[in-house]
Amino acid sequence: MGKLKNKIAVITGSGRGIGRATAELFAKEGCKVVAVSRTEKELKELEEKTKNYQGKIYPFKADITLKEEVDKIFDYVENKFKRLDILINNAGITYPGSIFDMDPDKFLYCLKLNIWSAFLCTQRAVRIMAKEGKGKIINVGSVCSHWAGYGSAGHYIASKYGLKGFTEAVMREMQDKGLNISVGMVCPGIVDTTLTNPKGEIRENWLKPETIAEAIFFAVTNPENVNVYDIIIFPNWQKVW
Ligand SMILES: NC(=O)c1ccc[n+]([C@@H]2O[C@H](COP(=O)([O-])OP(=O)(O)OC[C@H]3O[C@@H](n4cnc5c(N)ncnc54)[C@H](OP(=O)(O)O)[C@@H]3O)[C@@H](O)[C@H]2O)c1
């Protein structure tokens, strides 16, 4: 029997990369996954691939930098399932960029998607989860949530450090309110996805999205009263600090 049988999850950024690997694994383990991204075709492919799995993919096309679209996702969840067990805030972006010539709008967008959208999703999720008094929320951070790693304009580092602060604050509020809503992070090093390897070159030494999916799966399948707070994973060769 799947470890996530009949659980309801929302996973942002499910069309490709880490989010997709996580959505597949969750569906294999019996989960009903509301799979969110902007590219409908990729979500449909995911739905098709997983149609004989124990769980089910519910494709949901939305841009989570728009509050009204986030609201539509969670209105759908509330109407269809009446509860939510798991939220994975995974969708995120980075750009290359030096402080000398970084486009200020790109800096802002990076913060918007990587932090503000996670806030919007988390706010709606905890309101639903609080009715049952339990739930699991995992934010996909980065080794850049812990160490700057490399010099840059700092947009990505600031966003992922910020996401770590957000995670801790919400985790503490859930504790203070006596709720069994676990809030934590999974923080990968370099993973072979379209974000980091858009041309799909061979990257044997990098992490696979499936490895991160397993870590997320571990975090959400612990007992209700257990909070897996932070898993940091990187390839042995990567100097992350
Ligand atoms: N790859 C790495 O080395 C690495 C390392 C550490 C942390 N991470 C983190 O892991 C997470 C996933 O990264 P990834 O490498 O899997 O990225 P990816 O391959 O680029 O996939 C990102 C997913 O997010 C979706 N997305 C992007 N913007 C969106 C928006 N505004 N609304 C809804 N969905 C959106 C994308 O689909 P659409 O474009 O179709 O919307 C796609 O499905 C990110 O938070 C990233 O920072 C990645």
PDBQT file of the ligand as one rigid body, heavy atoms in Angstrom, charges set to zero:
ROOT
HETATM    1  N1  LIG A 301      18.093  22.678 -10.119  1.00  0.00    +0.000 N 
HETATM    2  C1  LIG A 301      18.894  22.963  -9.098  1.00  0.00    +0.000 C 
HETATM    3  O1  LIG A 301      20.138  22.801  -9.160  1.00  0.00    +0.000 OA
HETATM    4  C2  LIG A 301      18.315  23.471  -7.814  1.00  0.00    +0.000 A 
HETATM    5  C3  LIG A 301      19.175  23.537  -6.698  1.00  0.00    +0.000 A 
HETATM    6  C4  LIG A 301      18.676  24.015  -5.504  1.00  0.00    +0.000 A 
HETATM    7  C5  LIG A 301      17.361  24.414  -5.414  1.00  0.00    +0.000 A 
HETATM    8  N2  LIG A 301      16.562  24.351  -6.513  1.00  0.00    +0.000 N 
HETATM    9  C6  LIG A 301      15.179  24.804  -6.346  1.00  0.00    +0.000 C 
HETATM   10  O2  LIG A 301      14.302  23.769  -6.695  1.00  0.00    +0.000 OA
HETATM   11  C7  LIG A 301      13.075  24.307  -7.179  1.00  0.00    +0.000 C 
HETATM   12  C8  LIG A 301      12.718  23.650  -8.507  1.00  0.00    +0.000 C 
HETATM   13  O3  LIG A 301      13.785  23.890  -9.401  1.00  0.00    +0.000 OA
HETATM   14  P1  LIG A 301      14.006  23.039 -10.727  1.00  0.00    +0.000 P 
HETATM   15  O4  LIG A 301      15.464  23.007 -10.934  1.00  0.00    +0.000 OA
HETATM   16  O5  LIG A 301      13.207  21.791 -10.690  1.00  0.00    +0.000 OA
HETATM   17  O6  LIG A 301      13.386  24.083 -11.778  1.00  0.00    +0.000 OA
HETATM   18  P2  LIG A 301      12.758  23.876 -13.254  1.00  0.00    +0.000 P 
HETATM   19  O7  LIG A 301      13.261  22.635 -13.884  1.00  0.00    +0.000 OA
HETATM   20  O8  LIG A 301      12.972  25.179 -13.936  1.00  0.00    +0.000 OA
HETATM   21  O9  LIG A 301      11.208  23.696 -12.949  1.00  0.00    +0.000 OA
HETATM   22  C9  LIG A 301      10.501  24.747 -12.366  1.00  0.00    +0.000 C 
HETATM   23  C10 LIG A 301       9.023  24.435 -12.369  1.00  0.00    +0.000 C 
HETATM   24  O10 LIG A 301       8.351  25.548 -11.764  1.00  0.00    +0.000 OA
HETATM   25  C11 LIG A 301       7.347  26.012 -12.662  1.00  0.00    +0.000 C 
HETATM   26  N3  LIG A 301       7.154  27.455 -12.512  1.00  0.00    +0.000 N 
HETATM   27  C12 LIG A 301       8.060  28.441 -12.771  1.00  0.00    +0.000 A 
HETATM   28  N4  LIG A 301       7.505  29.641 -12.574  1.00  0.00    +0.000 NA
HETATM   29  C13 LIG A 301       6.213  29.428 -12.197  1.00  0.00    +0.000 A 
HETATM   30  C14 LIG A 301       5.140  30.273 -11.868  1.00  0.00    +0.000 A 
HETATM   31  N5  LIG A 301       5.248  31.606 -11.902  1.00  0.00    +0.000 N 
HETATM   32  N6  LIG A 301       3.940  29.717 -11.541  1.00  0.00    +0.000 NA
HETATM   33  C15 LIG A 301       3.812  28.367 -11.510  1.00  0.00    +0.000 A 
HETATM   34  N7  LIG A 301       4.801  27.513 -11.797  1.00  0.00    +0.000 NA
HETATM   35  C16 LIG A 301       5.992  28.033 -12.140  1.00  0.00    +0.000 A 
HETATM   36  C17 LIG A 301       7.877  25.628 -14.044  1.00  0.00    +0.000 C 
HETATM   37  O11 LIG A 301       6.859  25.504 -15.013  1.00  0.00    +0.000 OA
HETATM   38  P3  LIG A 301       6.350  26.703 -15.963  1.00  0.00    +0.000 P 
HETATM   39  O12 LIG A 301       7.566  27.461 -16.401  1.00  0.00    +0.000 OA
HETATM   40  O13 LIG A 301       5.629  25.977 -17.028  1.00  0.00    +0.000 OA
HETATM   41  O14 LIG A 301       5.433  27.507 -15.089  1.00  0.00    +0.000 OA
HETATM   42  C18 LIG A 301       8.472  24.258 -13.758  1.00  0.00    +0.000 C 
HETATM   43  O15 LIG A 301       7.471  23.280 -13.769  1.00  0.00    +0.000 OA
HETATM   44  C19 LIG A 301      13.306  25.821  -7.267  1.00  0.00    +0.000 C 
HETATM   45  O16 LIG A 301      12.766  26.439  -6.124  1.00  0.00    +0.000 OA
HETATM   46  C20 LIG A 301      14.817  25.955  -7.268  1.00  0.00    +0.000 C 
HETATM   47  O17 LIG A 301      15.254  27.185  -6.754  1.00  0.00    +0.000 OA
HETATM   48  C21 LIG A 301      17.006  23.883  -7.709  1.00  0.00    +0.000 A 
ENDROOT
TORSDOF 0
